[in-house]
Amino acid sequence: MREKIIEKLIERGYNASAIDTVKNGVIWHGIIIKEENKSTTPIIYLDELDGQHDLEESVSYVIAFYEKHRGFQFDVNLLKDKEFIMKRIYIGMQKSSSEPLEKRESFLNGIEEYLFIDVSDGVIKVRKNLLNMDMHEVWEQALRNTIENSEIESIQEVLKEVFFDTGLEDELNEGLKLHPMFVISNYKKRYGASAILNRRLLKKIAVQYNTSKVLILPSSVHEMIVIPYNENMDINDFSETVHEVNSCTVAEEEQLTDRAYILKVLDV
């Protein structure tokens, strides 16, 4: 289908070609339309089509997406601007992969940390040798930015908005008394799973519930769930929950691992 879409685009005068990218270990199939004197161009991913569109509808989708986003410009010279980078560099988390990124293994087995630059219309993953800077300094600044932009909130407060005035609020409250849960992410709720690096927030939860450990559920690349741990908990039950949610709810490219983690955050 992609080849036929590209043929139709070329017939209509667009300089279109195929491109594949990797998102969190998942290959996405896209099309780019190049213009003269422009160093950047949006990628239109065909994976976002539901497979129910015919050729003409798919071509129209690609053209509409392109026309909507063609005005986005990113000056690649900014990648040489240290002040610009240091203000916008963050740590993201994804499944351990072979992507050629500036990355390192995290303290959570099977999950790696990588660097990304937050720009107005998305993020730029930092590939190996993309930045001609002291990478140790860049990592340190990325960690500071990530921690400063992290937040944690009770899942009770998050879900209260969803279930408000439905009659399910009391049932929700009773369930959360058994296992209080917190969502940790960044302010934008985008690629915020790395907020788990903010040990101060984790310690705050541990102190509040008189425990030295927390249970971590890697819900997606955008956030994680934190639960005060007690010795009566069976981590296998929580790992099974993560697996079920991943298989039913979370898009493959946004999944982390299929397991839960226990993390000691306080010395007692």
C-alpha positions as CSV (number, residue, x, y, z in Angstrom):
1,M,0.0,0.0,0.0
2,R,2.8,2.5,0.9
3,E,4.4,2.2,-2.5
4,K,1.1,2.9,-4.2
5,I,0.5,5.9,-2.0
6,I,3.9,7.3,-2.9
7,E,3.2,6.7,-6.6
8,K,0.0,8.7,-6.3
9,L,1.7,11.5,-4.4
10,I,4.4,11.8,-7.0
11,E,1.8,11.9,-9.8
12,R,0.3,14.9,-7.9
13,G,3.7,16.7,-7.8
14,Y,4.9,15.8,-4.3
15,N,8.5,14.8,-3.7
16,A,7.5,11.8,-1.6
17,S,9.6,8.8,-0.4
18,A,9.4,6.0,2.2
19,I,11.1,6.1,5.6
20,D,11.1,3.7,8.5
21,T,11.8,4.7,12.1
22,V,12.0,2.9,15.4
23,K,9.8,3.9,18.3
24,N,10.6,2.1,21.6
25,G,11.7,-1.0,19.6
26,V,8.7,-0.9,17.3
27,I,9.3,-0.2,13.5
28,W,7.0,2.4,12.2
29,H,6.4,2.8,8.4
30,G,6.2,6.4,7.2
31,I,6.3,8.7,4.2
32,I,8.1,12.1,4.0
33,I,7.5,14.8,1.5
34,K,10.5,16.9,0.9
35,E,10.6,20.6,-0.1
36,E,13.5,22.6,-1.4
37,N,15.3,24.8,1.1
38,K,13.8,23.0,4.1
39,S,16.1,20.9,6.3
40,T,13.2,19.3,8.3
41,T,9.9,17.7,7.2
42,P,7.2,15.9,9.1
43,I,7.0,12.1,8.9
44,I,3.5,10.8,8.1
45,Y,3.1,7.4,9.7
46,L,0.8,5.0,7.9
47,D,0.5,2.8,11.0
48,E,-1.9,5.3,12.4
49,L,-4.4,4.4,9.7
50,D,-6.8,1.7,10.8
51,G,-6.5,-0.4,7.7
52,Q,-10.1,0.4,6.6
53,H,-9.1,3.2,4.2
54,D,-8.8,2.6,0.5
55,L,-6.0,4.0,-1.6
56,E,-7.6,7.4,-2.4
57,E,-8.6,7.9,1.2
58,S,-5.1,7.1,2.4
59,V,-3.5,9.5,-0.1
60,S,-5.9,12.2,1.1
61,Y,-4.9,11.5,4.7
62,V,-1.2,11.9,3.9
63,I,-1.7,15.1,2.0
64,A,-4.0,16.6,4.8
65,F,-1.4,15.7,7.5
66,Y,1.4,17.2,5.4
67,E,-0.4,20.4,4.7
68,K,-1.3,20.8,8.4
69,H,2.3,20.3,9.6
70,R,4.4,21.6,6.8
71,G,4.8,25.0,8.5
72,F,6.9,23.4,11.3
73,Q,10.5,24.5,11.1
74,F,13.4,23.4,13.2
75,D,16.7,25.1,12.7
76,V,19.2,22.3,12.9
77,N,21.9,24.8,13.8
78,L,20.3,25.0,17.2
79,L,21.8,21.5,17.9
80,K,25.1,23.4,18.1
81,D,23.7,25.9,20.6
82,K,24.7,24.8,24.1
83,E,22.3,27.1,25.9
84,F,19.4,25.9,23.8
85,I,20.2,22.3,24.4
86,M,20.8,22.6,28.1
87,K,17.4,24.3,28.6
88,R,15.5,21.5,26.7
89,I,17.4,18.3,27.3
90,Y,15.6,15.6,29.3
91,I,15.9,11.9,30.1
92,G,13.3,9.5,28.6
93,M,12.7,5.8,29.3
94,Q,12.0,3.0,27.0
95,K,12.4,-0.8,26.7
96,S,16.1,-1.8,26.3
97,S,16.9,-1.7,22.6
98,S,19.6,-1.6,20.0
99,E,18.7,1.9,18.9
100,P,21.9,4.0,18.3
101,L,21.0,6.6,20.9
102,E,22.8,8.4,23.6
103,K,21.5,6.1,26.3
104,R,22.3,3.9,29.3
105,E,20.7,1.2,31.3
106,S,18.4,2.4,34.1
107,F,18.1,1.0,37.6
108,L,15.0,-0.9,36.4
109,N,16.0,-4.1,34.6
110,G,14.9,-4.2,31.0
111,I,14.4,-0.4,30.8
112,E,17.0,2.1,29.4
113,E,17.4,5.8,29.8
114,Y,17.9,8.0,26.7
115,L,18.3,11.7,26.0
116,F,15.7,13.8,24.2
117,I,15.3,17.4,23.3
118,D,11.9,18.9,24.0
119,V,10.9,21.2,21.1
120,S,7.6,23.0,20.5
121,D,6.0,20.3,18.2
122,G,7.5,17.2,19.7
123,V,10.7,15.7,20.9
124,I,14.0,14.8,19.2
125,K,15.8,11.7,20.4
126,V,19.5,12.3,20.7
127,R,21.3,9.9,18.5
128,K,25.0,8.9,19.0
129,N,27.4,11.7,18.1
130,L,24.5,14.2,17.4
131,L,25.7,16.7,19.9
132,N,29.3,17.9,19.9
133,M,29.3,18.5,23.6
134,D,30.6,17.1,26.9
135,M,28.1,14.3,27.2
136,H,28.7,13.8,30.9
137,E,27.7,17.4,31.4
138,V,24.7,17.0,29.2
139,W,23.5,13.9,31.1
140,E,23.8,15.8,34.4
141,Q,21.8,18.7,33.1
142,A,19.2,16.3,31.6
143,L,18.8,14.7,35.0
144,R,18.3,18.1,36.7
145,N,15.7,19.2,34.2
146,T,13.9,15.8,34.5
147,I,13.7,16.1,38.3
148,E,12.7,19.7,38.3
149,N,9.8,19.0,35.9
150,S,8.5,15.9,37.6
151,E,5.4,15.6,39.8
152,I,3.5,12.9,41.6
153,E,-0.3,12.9,42.3
154,S,-2.7,10.4,43.9
155,I,-4.4,8.3,41.3
156,Q,-7.5,8.9,43.4
157,E,-7.4,12.5,42.4
158,V,-6.8,11.6,38.8
159,L,-9.6,9.1,38.6
160,K,-12.0,11.3,40.7
161,E,-12.4,13.6,37.6
162,V,-13.2,10.5,35.5
163,F,-15.7,9.0,37.8
164,F,-17.2,12.3,39.2
165,D,-20.9,12.1,39.7
166,T,-21.1,8.5,38.4
167,G,-21.9,6.9,41.7
168,L,-18.7,4.9,41.6
169,E,-16.6,7.3,43.7
170,D,-17.2,5.4,47.0
171,E,-16.2,2.1,45.4
172,L,-13.1,3.7,44.0
173,N,-12.1,5.1,47.4
174,E,-12.6,1.7,49.1
175,G,-10.4,0.0,46.6
176,L,-7.6,2.6,46.9
177,K,-7.6,2.3,50.7
178,L,-6.2,-1.2,50.2
179,H,-3.4,-0.1,47.8
180,P,-2.9,3.7,47.7
181,M,-1.5,4.5,44.2
182,F,0.3,7.5,42.8
183,V,1.0,8.6,39.2
184,I,4.5,10.0,38.6
185,S,5.2,11.8,35.4
186,N,6.3,15.3,34.1
187,Y,4.2,18.4,33.9
188,K,3.4,17.8,30.3
189,K,2.4,14.1,30.8
190,R,4.6,13.3,27.8
191,Y,7.6,10.9,28.0
192,G,7.5,11.4,31.7
193,A,8.2,7.8,33.0
194,S,11.7,9.1,33.8
195,A,10.2,11.2,36.7
196,I,10.8,7.9,38.6
197,L,14.4,9.2,38.9
198,N,13.2,11.8,41.4
199,R,14.1,9.9,44.6
200,R,12.8,12.8,46.7
201,L,9.2,12.2,45.6
202,L,9.6,8.5,46.2
203,K,11.0,9.0,49.7
204,K,8.1,11.4,50.4
205,I,5.6,8.6,49.6
206,A,7.5,6.1,51.7
207,V,7.6,8.3,54.7
208,Q,3.9,9.2,54.4
209,Y,3.0,5.5,54.6
210,N,5.7,4.4,57.1
211,T,7.6,2.1,54.8
212,S,11.1,1.9,53.3
213,K,10.1,0.5,49.9
214,V,7.8,1.4,47.0
215,L,6.3,-0.8,44.3
216,I,6.8,0.5,40.8
217,L,4.5,-0.3,37.9
218,P,5.9,0.8,34.6
219,S,2.6,1.8,33.0
220,S,4.0,3.5,29.8
221,V,6.8,5.7,28.5
222,H,4.7,8.6,29.7
223,E,4.2,7.7,33.4
224,M,4.7,5.1,36.1
225,I,2.5,4.0,39.1
226,V,4.0,4.1,42.6
227,I,2.5,2.1,45.4
228,P,3.7,2.1,49.1
229,Y,5.1,-1.4,49.7
230,N,4.3,-3.8,52.5
231,E,5.5,-7.4,53.0
232,N,2.0,-8.8,52.4
233,M,2.1,-7.8,48.7
234,D,2.9,-10.4,46.1
235,I,4.9,-8.7,43.3
236,N,3.9,-11.5,40.9
237,D,0.3,-10.3,41.1
238,F,1.3,-6.8,40.2
239,S,3.5,-8.0,37.4
240,E,0.5,-9.9,36.0
241,T,-1.5,-6.7,36.1
242,V,1.1,-4.8,34.2
243,H,1.2,-7.6,31.6
244,E,-2.6,-7.6,31.2
245,V,-2.8,-3.8,30.9
246,N,0.0,-3.8,28.3
247,S,-1.7,-6.4,26.2
248,C,-5.1,-4.8,26.3
249,T,-4.6,-1.0,26.7
250,V,-1.2,0.4,26.1
251,A,0.1,0.9,22.5
252,E,3.1,-1.4,21.7
253,E,5.4,1.6,21.0
254,E,4.5,3.1,24.5
255,Q,5.0,-0.1,26.5
256,L,7.9,-0.5,28.9
257,T,8.3,-4.0,30.6
258,D,5.7,-6.6,31.6
259,R,6.7,-6.6,35.3
260,A,6.6,-4.7,38.5
261,Y,9.6,-3.6,40.6
262,I,10.3,-3.2,44.3
263,L,12.6,-0.3,45.1
264,K,14.1,0.5,48.5
265,V,14.1,4.3,49.0
266,L,14.8,4.7,52.7
267,D,17.3,3.2,55.1
268,V,15.6,2.0,58.3
